[in-house]
Amino acid sequence: MSSIGGRADHPLRIFVFDSPRTNCQVFYKLFSQHPQLGWGKSYHGFVAAALYGPDRLQKRLRHGETAEEAQIEWGTQHGDWNKSTYESSVEELQKKIDETEDEGKIFFGKEHLVCLFKQDLIIDITRSEGKDPSDEMRRNPTYIPDAILDTLTPIFVFRHPMLMVPSLYRAQSAVAGLQPDDEDFAVEGTQCWCQMLYDYFVSRGVTTALVEAQDFIYNFQPTMDKLCAGLGIDPEGVKDTWNPVPRQHWPDDKITVTLTGALLSSSGLERRSKEPAELTLKLDTEAEKWKEAFGDAIAAGLRKRVEAEMPIYEYLRSRRLRA
């Protein structure tokens, strides 16, 4: 494949853009032992500002009483996270880039797109049904300044909505009290932010990599070989096994542990079947499973979300990295 990024006026700086519950944490973990990379220096550096800080996104979204109670708790009970702003996150991002390159490593960051996108744009898209997200590709939709964004080599991770959406509900109903009809759920449960930023980079002539979860899990080595060739890094540094994180070294934050505990305790890439579930997914069948697990009302809400997401998924899938 052609090189990803295609920019020669600065050091290689790789950034993984993703959505929650897309197996993006697993994807990032695959690179944790790579000797060329400054792995983990900028890992969810905007989450605190977007979800816990004084200008957190939830304050502007419409949701039920349970989610309202959760967002107030998130915004008041998490120490320094509650002081974080988008401005301080940008400063920290630049600091981590400089530190990584001073060490002679390649910067390798990661963030959920919903934590990077400008809030006014998120709300406009969420409340403007039928608006084409590609309309926004002409300008930088994120809080990352052009001076930094224009130097990043982008990788996008995405996943089939029939797997992503129910996974999001299980996680966010537990830690944030979200329901399928809450705006927060729609904002976190869409991959339109992925499409929008992808379109933005492409419109600027930047070669990107769209990587689907099923490909790096079930077609691991060929996918990593091709991705690393495009990035110009050694594929031998990407590993699908690792040591579990000892329990005493887990984060103190219960929300983080709830969302990432399975990965923290894992020892490698987990394949639950011989072939990807995506190959045989049927919406009617999955919706019946959701009814049994969550009840009719929740299942109907999840189905509606999935149906809205499928055109976006097909758009991304048609442009994905193919090994």
N, C-alpha and C positions, 0 to 999 in steps of 0.2 A: 504494500500500500504506500501511498505518498506519505511524507512525513507529516505528523500531526502538529498543528501550530503554525509551522512555516514562517517563523520569525527569527531573523539572524542578528538583530541589533541588541540582544540582551541574553543573559544565561537562560537555559531551559528552566521554566517554572511550571510545574504540573499542578492542576487543580481539579479535584473531583467534585462535580456538581450533581446533586441527587435529590430525591424525595424520600420522606420517611417510609420505612417498611418495604424497601426495594432490595433488601440484602446488601445495601450499600456499605454497612459496617463490615460485613464479611469481605466485600471487595477491597476495601481499604486495608483490612488486616492482611490480605494476601501479600502486600508490599512491605509489611512491618520489618522484615529481616533483610531488605535490599540494601546492600552496602553503599550504593550510589546515592540513596535518597535520604533527605532530612525528614524522616517519617515522624508524624505525630506532633510536630512543632505548631502547626496550625490546624487543629482538629476541632471543628465546630466552634470557631472563634466568634461567631455572631449569634449563637444560640442564646447567650445570656442577655444580650441587648434586645433581641427579637421576642423572647418569651418570658424573661424575668425582670428586665430593666424598667425604668420609669416610663419609657415610651413603648412598652411591649405591645405587640400587635393585638393581643386578645382584648385589650381595653376598647378597641374600636370595632370589634366584631359582635354580631348578634348571636346569642346562645341562651340556653336554658339556665335555670337557677343553679343547678349542680355545677355546671361549667363556670358560672360566674363566681361561685364560692372558691373553686379551684384556682381561677386566675388571680383572685385577690391573694390567696395563700402563696401562689407562685411568686407574686410580686412583692411579698413582704417578709418571707421566712427563709430566704436563701442568701443571706449575708452579702458578700461583695457582688454576687450576680445581680442583685437588685439595684446596684449602682451603675451597671454597665450601660453604655450608650453605643449607638452605631458609630459615632465619631471615635470613641475610645477603641472600638473593635477594629476600625480601619488603621488606627495608629499601631495597634498591636500586630495586625497583619503585616504591615510594612516592617516592623521590628523583627518579626519572625523570618521574613524573607531575607533581611540583611544578615541576621544571625546564621541562618542556614548557609548562605553563600560565603560568608566569612569562614565557615568551617570547611569549605570546599565541597559541599553537598548540593544536590539538586532539591530545590524546594518542592514539597509534595503536600498540598493542603486539601481540605475537604470541608464541605458544608451543605446543609439542606438548602435548596433554592428558596424556600419560603422564608428562611431567615435572612436572605440576602436581598430579596426584592423590595423595592420601594413600596411603602404601605399604601400610599394613595393609589398606586397602580393596582395593587392586589385587590383593594376594595372596589375600584372601578370595574375590573374584570369580573370579580365575583358577583357584583350586583348588576351587571349589564349582560343579561342572558343573550346568547347568540353572537356576542361580539367576537370577532376573529382576532385571536392573540397575535397573529402575524402582523397586524396593523402596527404593533409596537416595536417591531424589530429594527426600526431606524435609529433608535437611541438606546443608550445603556439603561436597562431597567433595574439595575442593582445599586446598592449603596457603596459598592467597591468603586472608587474613582477611576476614570478612564486611564489615568496615568499608571494604575496598577493592573486593571482588568485587561488593558491592551497588551500587557506583557505575559499573560497567563496562557498556558497550553491547556485547553479544556478537554476533560473526559466527562461524559454524562452517563449515569447509571439509571436504568429504568427497568420496570417489571410489569408483568401482566396484571391488569386491574382486578381480575377475579381472585388473585392472590394478595395483591397489595391492599385493596380496600377492606376486606374482612380482617386482615392482620392489623391494619390501622385501628379499626374499631375495637378489637380486643385490647390493644395497648392503651389507646387514648380514653376509652371509657373507664379504664382502671385508674389511670393517673391524672386525668383531667376532666372526667365526668362528661365527655363529649358524646353526643348523639348524632345520628346521620343527618338530621335536619339543621344542625348548628352550622353557622357560617365557618367556624373554626375547622370543622370536619371537612367541609368542601375545600377550604383553602389548603389544608394539609393533605387531603386525599386526591388532589389533582396533579397530573404531570404536565399541565399546560405551561408551568413555569419552565420546565425542561425544554419544551418545544420553543418557547419564546426566546430563551437565551441561546439555544442552538441556532435558531433563525438569525438572531442578531450577529453571532460570530460568522455564520456563513455569508451573510450580507456584506461582511467586511473582508471576505476573502480568506478567512481562517479555516484551515482543515481541522475538523473535530473528530472525536471518537464517541459514538453512541454505543454503549455496551449493555446488552440485555442480561438480566440476572441468570436466566437459564443457560446462557452461553458460557459464562465464566464458571458456572457450577458444574454443568454436565459436559462441556467441551473445553475443559480447563486449559490444557497445555496448548492446543492449537490457537485458542483465543488469546492467551497470554503471549504466545510467540509473536502473533501478528500485531498485537497492541504494542508490545515492547519494541518491535522493529520500527513501528511508526514513530515511537517516542525517542528511539535511539538509545535505549537502555538495555542492559543485559537481562534476558529472560530468566537466566539461572537464579537471579536474585528474588524471583517471585516464588513463594512457597505456599503450598496448600495444607501444611501442617505447622503447628506451633505449640508452645507450652501454655497450659492454662494459667491464668492469673491467680496467684494465691489469694484466698479469701480475705486475708488481712490487708491486701493491697487494693481491694475494690474501692470505688468511690464511696464517700460517706452519704451522698445524696440518694435517697430512696427512689426518686424518679429515674435517675440514671441507671440505677441497678435494675429496676423493673424493666426498662427498655433494652438494656444491653447485657443482662445477667447471663443469658444463654451463651453469648459470644465470649464473655469473660471466663466462663467455666469450660469452654470448648478446647479441643486440642487439634482442630483442623476443619477443613471444608466438609460439611455434612451433606451427603446425598441420600435422600430418604427413599429413593426408588431407582430402578435401573434407567429410567428415562424421565425427562422433565414432565411434570404434571400438566404444563401448558399445552402439551401435544394433544391431550384428550379432554380439556376443559369444555364443559357445556353450561351455559348460564342457567338453564332451567334446573339442571342437576345441582349446581352449586347453590342456587337460591333455596332449594329444598333443604340442603344442609344448614343454611343460615336460619331457616325457620325452626329447625329442630334445636339449634344451639341458642338462638337469641329471641325467638318469637316472630310472629308475622309482621308486626310493625317495623321492627328493626331490619328484618330481612328485606322488606319492601324498600326501605331507605337505602340499604346497601346496593340493592339491584339498580335503583335509579342512579346512584353514583357511578356504578360500573358502566351502565349504558351510556352515560355522558362521557366517560373516559375512553371508551373503546376507539373512537376515531383518532384521538390523540395518540393512543398506543399504536395503532396501525401506522400512523404517520412516522412515529419514531422507529418502529420495527422495520419499516421499508428502507430506512436509511442507516440501519445499525451496522456495526463492524461485523463482517462475515469472514470467518476463518476457513 
